[in-house]
Amino acid sequence: MELLGIDTLVIDRMSRILQRNSEKMQRLDVFNPKFYPPSNEGKEQVLRYFTVMVAMDHRLSRPGRVYEACLEDGCYKGADLLYRLGKMKLDEKPDFFNPEYLSKIKEKDVEEWLSIGDARPVDIELRTRLLRDLGEKLIKLYDGMVSTMLDASNNRLHGDGINPGLADLLRVFRAFEDPVEKKSMLLAKFLYFRGLFKPIDKPYIPVDNHLTRIALRTGMVVVSGRLWNNILNMKEVSLSDDIMIRLIVREAYGLLSEKSGLSVWELDDHFWIHGRTICIRSEQPLCEKCMFKGFCKARRNNAFMVYEHTYYNTWYY
């Protein structure tokens, strides 16, 4: 027998702690000049930049092959390195993010862009196809203008039964076809905090491995049977299992948002940073610094100190 569900008692406790410690919640600075366009950058260029970068924001590191490098201005790892290289490319060659350029981009262009030192994504061919697909369809459907697509959303993330929302419109692009909509929600979050998109309907949280790991360790999400054995033994799960797990995780954070009164995008910022700095992918995370240490299931029982479910070959997150 398998069980996959949400522990509402854990959600209640976490929501109360978040309410009491809201001033300590961590936030992402979407205007940080190291990673993102300046505040005076033109709207279309900002939209293109974030659309391209989110399309590339998946599976940068693999076991034994961490995506990290030291540049002249510091050392970067994972998403930080990706967005630092993106901002450097924007400064050096703004037309790189033009759909016309993307539609004809070559593997060597992508490899030169995203590789530095020993850091190199394993899926250069896939990333090239995703960028070409993005460029070709932006030209064909929206005359190369991301702003035209954004306008077509009518300030919605999901359709109202008559008109589609942004997540619906993005689904035509291979990079954004994830049923759990991680990249679509991440892009919407970036645009919201940049003041470019204010949806009238509620967003979902962009579920990635960090949020999933925290949900499993704290006990927000409960798993048993075959799925739990696969997670515990780090056995790669199927696509359908991956989607099912992340949908439950998404629902759990949605409930946490309702209980705490915090938006899912505020939660995403905090828990994404929390997963990279405190509840790290290690058997010995920094539990003493965690505000949930008083009841975290993994802290009480090491058997729950899992990484997250194993599913490497995806461009969804």
N, C-alpha and C positions, 0 to 999 in steps of 0.2 A: 504493500500500500504506500502511496506517495502523498505527501502533504506539501502544499505551497500556499502560504497565506500571510496575513498581517497580524501582528500582536498589538492590539489597540491599547493595552495597558502600557507597553513600552512607548508607544506613540504619545500617550498622555503625559508620561513622565518627561520625555524629551521636550515636549511642547512647553511644559512649565519651566524647565531649565532654560530654554531658549528665551522665553519671555523675561525671566529674571536677569538674563545675561545678554540681552539684545545689543547693548553697547559694546560688547566684546566680540560680536560677530565680525568675521573677516570679509572684506569687500575687494573685488577686483577693480582696478583703476583702468577703465577702458579708454582713457586719454593718455596713458603712459607713453611718452614719445619713443621709448625703446621698442615697443611692440605694436603700436597702433598709429594711424594717421593723426596729425595735429588737429586741433579744434577748428582751425580756419581752412582745412582742406575742403575742396568742393564736394557736394553731396554725392554725385554719381561716382566719383573716385572712391569715396569712403564706402559706398555700397558695394562697389566692385571688389575692393580690398577684402572686406569682411566675408563676402560670398566666396571668394577664392580661398581664403585662409581657412574658413570653416570646412569647406569641401576637402581640404587636405588634413584636417585635424582628426586623425585616427591612427591607432596602432603604430606609433613611431619606434617604440622599443620592443624587443623580443628577448626571451631568455638568453642570457649570455651576450646580448648585443644591445647595450643601452645607447639611446640616442642622446649624446651629450658632447659638448665641445667647449673649449675656451677660446673666446675671441679677444680682440684688443681691449674691449670695454668690460670684460668679465666672462665668467663661465656660466653656461646655460644647459638645461636638460629638458628633454621631452617637449611639451607644448611651448615652454619658454624659448627654447632654441628655434622651434618652428616659426613662432611669431617674430622673433628677433631677425631671423633670416628674411621673413616676409617684409618687415619694415625696411630692412636694408635694401631689398630689391625695389621697394616702392620709391625710396630715395634715389636710387641709382638709375632705375628704368621704369618710370610710371606706366608706360604703355604696355608693360608686361601683363598688367591686369585687364587690358582691353580685350573684349571678347574676340575681336578679329585676330589678335595675337594668340589667344588661347586656342582658338579653333585649329590652328596650324602648329601648335607647340610640339616639339620633338622630345624624345626621351632624354637626349643629352642636355637639353635646356633644363628639364626638371631635375636631372641628376646634379648638374652644376649648381643649381639654385639651392637644393636641399641637402647637399653633401658638403661637409667640411671636416678636415682631419679624418678621424676614423668613423665619424658619424655619417650614416647613410641609411635612409629607409630601405627596407627590403623589397618594397613593391613599387619601384620606379615605373615599370610598365603600366601597372594599374593606375597610378596617380596621373600618368600622362593621358590615359584614356578618359579618366574622369574630367580632367581639365578640358580636353578637346570636346567632350560631350557638353560640358557646361558652356563653352564658347559658341559652339555650333547652334545649340538650342536657344541661347540668349539672342543670337542674331536672327534666327528663323522666327522665333515667337514674339520677341520684344524689340526688334531693331537694334539689338545690342545694348539696350538700356535696362539696367536692374531697377531703376526708379520707375519705369513703366510697369514692371511686374509688381513692384510694391504698391503702386497706385491701384492696380487691378485687384488687390486683396481687399479693398474697401475697409481697411483698418480692422481686419479680422485675421485670426490665425487659422480658423477652420470655417468651412462654408456654412451659410445660414439656410441651406436648402435650395437656394436660387443661385447665389454667387459663391465662388470658391474663396477660401482664405489663403494666406501666404503659405502655410504648410501644404495645402493642397496643390498650389501652383508649383512649389519647389519639387514635389514628388516626381515630376517629369524628368528631372535631372538624376542621373545614376548616383551621383554623390549624396543625394538627399532622399533616396527611396526607402530608407529604414522605416519599417512599420511603427517603431517606437519613437521615431522622429527626434532622435538625439541632436543631429546636426541642424535640423530645421528650428528646433527650440533654442539651440545655442546661438544661431544666427539672429533669431528674433530678440534674444536677450541682449546681444551686443547692440543691435539697432535701437532697442528701447532705451538702454542706458546712454546711448549717444544722442538721444532725442530725435531719432529719425522715424520711429514707428511706435505708435501707442494703440495696441489692439484693444478692442472693446470686449473681447471674450477672454476667458482665463487660459493661461498657458499651462503646459505640462513642464515638469522639470527635465532638463537634458540628461538622461541617464547614461553614465559611463561606468568604467570599472571602479573608480574611487567611490562613487555613491553606492554602487552595489556592494562593495566590500564593507562599507560602514553599516549598511542595512543588515547584512548577514551577521556581522560581529556584534552589533548592539542588540540584535534580536528583533528589530523592527519587522523583518521578514523571516518567516519560519519555513524551513525546508526539511523534508525527511525522505526516506526511501531511496530509490535509485538515484535521483538527482543529488541528494545530499552526499551519497557515497561518491558520486562523480566529482563533486566540489571538494570533498575531503581528500580524495586521492589525486586531485589535479588531473582528472581525465577529461579530455576535451568533450564538450557537450555538442549536441546537434544545433542547427540553425533554429529549429522550432523551440528547443529547450531554451536557447539563449533569448529568444524573443519573449517567451513566456515568463522567464525570470525577470527580465528587465521591465516588462509590463507591470508585474506585481510590485517591483521596486518603485516604479513611477507612481503607482497608486498609493504606496505607503508614504512617499514624500508629499503627495497631494493632500493626504489626510493630515500629515504633520503641518502643512501650510494652513489648513483650515483650523486646526486646534490651536496653533500658536499665533495666528493672525499675521504671520510673515508671508510674503510672496514667495512662490517657488523659485523665483530668480534670486531673491535674497538668500534663500536656503542653498541654492546651487552654488553661489559664490562661496559661502561659508564652508559647506561640506566638501567642495572640490579642493579648496585650499587645505582644509582639515585632513583630507585623505592624502595629500602630497607632503604634509609637514608633520602630522601627529599620528594619525591612524594609517601609517605607511604600510606598503606592501612588504611586510617583514613579520617574522614570528615574534619579534620584540618591538612593537610600536611604542610610542612615547605616551603610555597610558596615564602617567601622573599629570600630564598637561591637559588631559581631556576633561571637559566639563560633564561627560556622561560616565565617568569612571565608577561612580557609586553603584551603578546597576548594569553596566555593560556585560552582556552574557559571556563574551570572549575573555574578559578580564577575570571573571569568576571561574571560568572553566576553559582551560587552554584548548580543549577539543574543538572549540568554536573559533579559534584564532586562525581562520582561513584567509586566503588571499582574496579570492572571489571565484566565480565559476570560470573555467578555462575555455576560451574561445578566441583563437588568435586570428584566423584568416577571415577578417571582415573589414570593410571600409565604412561600416555604419557608425563606429565609435572608437 
